[in-house]
Amino acid sequence: MQDRFLYGSAYPLMPIVDCVEHFKELFKPEVLPKLMWKNAAKVLKLEIPEGN
């Protein structure tokens, strides 16, 4: 499931910092990079730097 999920905030209904903090509480730290940016970069065909 972690490879098929993208982060989305509730902004402007909730401040972005609060959205991210609540989101981080729901998932294991090791999958957060995929959920927060790597999956979106893959969909958008953006280059992911090595080592990330």
trRosetta pair geometry for C-beta under 8 A, 3 or more apart (Angstrom, degrees):
i j d omega theta_ij theta_ji phi_ij phi_ji
1 4 5.9 -78 -157 47 43 102
1 5 6.2 42 154 -34 77 119
2 5 6.2 -60 -141 26 31 118
2 31 4.6 -99 -134 -150 137 125
2 34 5.3 67 161 92 98 147
2 35 6.7 -78 -153 -56 79 93
3 34 6.7 -67 -93 -176 49 138
3 39 6.6 162 -160 -103 41 111
4 39 7.5 172 -96 -145 7 139
5 34 7.5 72 64 124 93 99
5 35 5.3 -19 104 -117 110 89
5 39 6.4 140 72 17 50 176
6 35 7.2 159 -133 -161 19 56
6 39 5.4 -139 -86 101 73 121
6 40 5.3 96 -135 -71 111 89
6 43 7.2 -31 -78 -1 133 148
7 23 6.3 61 -137 -174 107 157
7 35 5.4 92 -53 150 93 79
7 36 5.1 27 -23 -115 146 44
7 37 7.7 -22 20 -51 125 50
7 40 7.4 -62 35 -36 83 126
9 14 7.3 -137 172 72 92 99
9 16 5.7 -5 -158 -125 163 73
9 19 3.9 59 -144 152 99 160
9 20 7.2 -31 -99 -53 114 69
9 23 7.8 -82 -99 -38 71 137
10 13 4.7 -68 153 64 97 107
10 14 4.2 42 86 25 114 113
10 19 5.4 -173 29 -105 81 117
11 14 6.5 -88 -77 66 48 62
11 15 7.4 25 -103 -158 90 16
11 16 5.0 6 -74 -76 132 81
11 19 6.2 -81 -41 -21 84 154
14 18 5.2 -109 166 85 102 120
14 19 5.2 127 101 -63 114 92
15 18 4.7 84 68 9 88 106
15 19 7.0 -155 95 -11 44 87
16 19 5.4 -53 -148 33 36 117
16 20 6.4 32 158 -17 68 104
17 20 6.1 -56 -150 37 29 108
17 21 6.3 27 154 -17 64 110
18 21 5.7 -57 -144 39 31 111
18 22 6.3 29 159 -17 66 107
19 22 6.1 -61 -151 38 25 107
19 23 6.2 26 154 -20 63 111
20 23 5.6 -57 -147 37 31 115
20 24 6.3 34 156 -23 66 105
20 36 8.0 53 -139 -122 100 116
21 24 5.8 -51 -147 32 30 112
21 25 6.9 35 153 -25 60 102
22 25 5.8 -53 -159 25 34 115
22 26 7.3 34 149 -24 62 104
23 26 6.0 -60 -165 23 37 114
23 27 7.4 -8 159 10 68 109
23 35 7.8 -169 164 131 116 129
23 36 8.0 124 122 -89 135 91
24 27 6.9 -84 -151 48 33 87
24 29 7.9 32 -167 -98 94 69
24 32 6.3 24 -124 -116 81 136
27 31 5.4 -102 169 76 119 111
27 32 5.8 146 97 -76 122 76
27 35 6.1 73 70 7 177 162
28 31 5.2 73 68 13 90 102
28 32 7.5 -137 95 -30 47 83
29 32 5.7 -37 -154 -1 39 121
31 34 5.5 -53 -170 39 65 114
31 35 5.9 56 138 -17 86 110
32 35 5.6 -65 -141 46 35 107
32 36 5.4 23 167 -15 75 117
33 36 6.0 -60 -130 44 24 104
33 37 6.5 -51 -169 48 60 90
33 38 5.3 53 139 -19 83 119
33 52 7.0 -162 -171 172 143 85
34 38 4.5 -56 -114 59 47 121
34 39 5.3 63 174 -35 73 97
35 38 8.0 21 6 40 26 88
35 39 6.6 15 -103 10 26 127
37 40 5.7 -67 -150 43 39 110
37 41 5.9 41 157 -25 75 107
38 41 5.6 -54 -146 35 31 113
38 42 6.4 34 154 -21 64 104
38 48 6.2 46 -133 -118 83 139
38 52 7.5 -175 -89 132 109 99
39 42 5.6 -52 -150 33 33 114
39 43 6.5 32 153 -18 65 105
40 43 5.7 -54 -148 37 34 111
40 44 6.1 18 158 -4 67 113
41 44 6.0 -66 -141 50 27 102
41 46 4.2 -89 -155 65 80 108
41 47 7.7 -67 179 70 117 19
41 48 5.3 111 122 -74 145 94
42 45 7.4 23 -180 -77 30 38
42 46 7.9 -72 -47 43 21 74
42 48 7.4 -7 -66 -39 74 128
48 52 6.0 -135 172 78 92 113
49 52 5.1 67 74 4 86 125
